């Protein structure tokens, strides 16, 4: 069975990671409260884009009011919550400042329950045939102790049962103890994944890739069946066992906010692929959704 045939058999998408409370600037010096996080953003756009099927969000929250509101937000978004409750914790928080369409962030996540989401992998959703599991480098980075290895073993076992594992490296060096630590775990995560969605600019900075071809080849060498290399406004490079293809994204002249550009791309691409489009058309759909999102403020843009 080809990867496209397997994708069209997907009936449930499970995104795994951290959804945080977001404080974004509004008017009169006030801040607006919202919720976002890279894997949750992808889940949210998947829910909005999929013609059929279930979207589930797997994470951990505390037992306080902020955690309860986050659970309600996930459910109200049409996403099935798979949220473990961890005592004496809460949810992460971040504050946004925006200048010329680019955002800067301040984070408070030391007490975030999501850091323990893989402490007991038996509390994660059972996954196998008909499921797609999506996680990111940020998911890996925030985990405590044995959590990273636990998550990789969980994903590997689900893959053995027929699940498709999709990974966005989403490199954020500030979250890691060292560059070597980040590179090691990102590589380990790629080895349990069927589809990898790197961004060349980040990969070039932290892995030393000379061009998108080098980024794609490095992930293919880890055994990934499909590698889709994003390159900002440049062409998206698709690598499969059958060869290499490039898709040029549409140009955006009215840039407002780049937040969630990659997350929206991931969702649009996956939704189209699950819906039966070929890979090139799916990548074009991802580019179109990303272009729409960056022309509006905020991580979660109503479609």
N, C-alpha and C positions, 0 to 999 in steps of 0.2 A: 504494500500500500504506500503510495506517495505521501509526502507531507501535506500536500494540498488536499488529498482525499481524507487524510486524518483530521485536518482542520475542519472540513465540512461536516465531520461527525461530532464535533464538539457541542456539548449541550450545557456545560457549566464552566464558567470562567472564575477562578479563584485568585484574587490578588492578595498578596501577603506583604505586610509592612506596617508603617506607622502613619496614622492620620492625626494631625495636630490641630490645636486651636490657633487660628490665625487672627492677628490684629493688624488691619490694613488702614492706612490713612483715609479719612473721609473729609468732610468739610469742617471749617471752624476749628481746626486743630484736634478734632475728635478722631477716634478710631472705630472702625466697623469690625464686629466679631464674625468670623467665619471658620471654616474647617478645610484643611487641605493637607497634602503630602503626596510625594511622587506616585506611589503605587495606588493610593486612593484616587488621585486625579485620573489616572488611567482607567480605574474601575468605573468612575463616574461617567467618563466619556464613552466607555464601552456600553454601559447601561443605556445611554442616550442613543447609541449608534447601532446596536445589535437589533436585527429584525426579530430574532427569537432566541430563547435560552435564558439561563439564569446567570447573574453576576453576583459573586459572593466576596465579602471582604473579611480576611482573617487577620486578626491583630489581638492586642490585649489592652484593656482599660482598667481604671481603678473603680472604686465604689462611691466616688464623690459626685457632686452635682454636675461638674464639668464633663465627667465621663458619661453620665446618664444622658446629657444633652447630645454628646457626640454619637452615642448609640442611636438615639432618636433620629439624628440627622442622616446617618447611614441608612436606616430603614425607610425614612421619608423620601430618600433619593431613589428608592426602588431596588436597593442593593440588599442582599441577604446578609445580616450581620453574623459573623462567626467570631465573636469578641469574648475572649477569656477575661475573667475578672480577677485582678491581682490585688490583694489586700495592701493597704498602706502605700498605695501609689496613686497617680493621677494620669493625666494625658499631657503630652508635650505642648509647649507654647512657643510661637515665634511672632516677632514684630517686623513689619515691613516698612521700608522707606523706598520711594521711587524717584528716579531722576533720569530724564531723557529716554524713557521707555525701559530702562534697566533698573532692577530692584536690588537692594541690599537687605540683609536679614540679620536679626539678632535672635538667638535661640535660648530657650530654657527647657531642657529635656532630661536632666539628670534623674528626675523622679518619674519619668515616663514608663508606664506599665508595658508599653510596646517593646521595650528592651528585653522583656522576659517572655515574649510571645513563643519562643522555641525552647524555653526551659524544660517543658514537658511536651515533646512533639506529639504525644498521644492525644493532646487537647486540640491539635490542628485538625481540620476537616479530612476525613478519609477520602482519598482521591485515587482515580484510576481511569479506566476506559471511558472516553467521552468527556473527560475533564481537561481543562487547560489551566496550568499554574503559572502565575506571573509574579516575579519578584525582582528586586533591584539591588544595586550596590549599596544603596542607603539602607535597605533592609538588612543586609549583611553587616554593615558598619555599626549599627546601633546595638546589635545583640551582645549580651553579656556572657562571660564565661564560656561554657560548653555550647551556648546557643547556636553559634555559627555552624559547628560540626553537626549538631542535632538537625538543623534546618536542611543542610545538604543531604544528610542521610534520609530524611523525610522525603525530599524531592526525588532522590534517586530511587527510593522504594516505590513512589507513586509512578515514576517513569517506567519502572519495570512492570507495573500493572497496566500500562497503556496510556497514562496521562502524557500530555505534551507540556514540556517545561520551557518557558520563555523568560529570558533574562535581559534586563537593561542594566549595564554596568554603572551608569550614572555616577561617575567618579566624583567624590567629595572628600578631598584629602584632609580637611579639618576634622572629619569624624573619625579618622583612623589614628592609631598610635604612631605610625610611620608610613612612609611611602612604600617600603618593602612589605609591610604588613598588608597594606591595601592591595598591592599587586599580587601577592600570594593568594589572598582570599578571593579576589576577583577572578583569577585564573581557575581556582578550585570551583567556583560557582559556574563558570563557563563549561567545565567538564561534565556537569550533570544536566546541561541544558541542550535542548533541541534547536532552539532559535535564540540568537543573540542580537541585540539591537544597540551597538555602541555608537557614540558620537566621536568622530575622528578628532576634532579639536582637543577634546579632553584626553583622548587616548594618545595623541601625539605628545602632549605635554608630559604625561605621567608614564607612558610606556616607550616613548621615543620613536613612534611610528613615523616613517618618512612621508607617507601619503595614505589615502584611504585604502588603497590596495594592500598595503602592509598591515593595516588594522584588520582588514577582513581575513587575510591569510593567517595571521596570528591566532584568531579565534577559530578558524577552520582547523588549524593544527590541533586544537583541543577536542576535536571530534564533533563540533556543532554542525548539524545538517544544513542550516540556513543562517547566514550572517547578513544583516542589513545595516550598512554603515551610513549613518546620517552625517552630513557635513554642512550644517548651517544652511545658507542659501545655495550652496553648491549641490551638485548631483548626488542623489542617493545611490549607493552601490549595493547591488544584490548579488550575493555569492551562494551558489548551490552546487551540488555535485555535477549538475549539467552544464555549469559555466557561470559567466558573469554578465550582468545586465545593469544598465544605469537608467535612472529616471530623474528628470530635472524638475524641481518644484516650481510652482508658480511664484512670480515676483510679488513682493509685498511692499507697497510704497507708503502705506499709512501704518507705521509701527507704533503701537501704544504700550504694550506690555508683553515681554517675552516669557513671562512665567507660564509654566506648563506646556510650552511649545513641544518639547519632546514627549511629554506624557500624552498629549492629544494626538501626536503622530502615532504613537504606539497603539492607542485605542482605535483610531480610524483605520489603520492598516490591518489590525487584527480583526476588527468587525467585518471589513470587506472580505478578508481571506476566509473567515468562517462562513461568510455568506455565499462563497462560491467563486469569487473573483480570482483571477490568476495573480501571481505575485507582483508583477509590474503594475497592474491596475490597483492592487491593494495598497502598494506604496504610494501611488498617486492619490488615492483616497486619504491616506495618512497625511500626506503633504497638504492637501486641501483643507483638512480639518485643522491642522496646525496653523496654517495661514489665517484661517478664520479666527482662531483663538487669540493670536497675538495682535489682532486689530481691535481688541477690547480689553478693558482692565480686569485684573483678577485671574486666579487660577482656574476657577470654574465658571465658564461662560455659557449662558443659556443658548441652546442651539435652535 
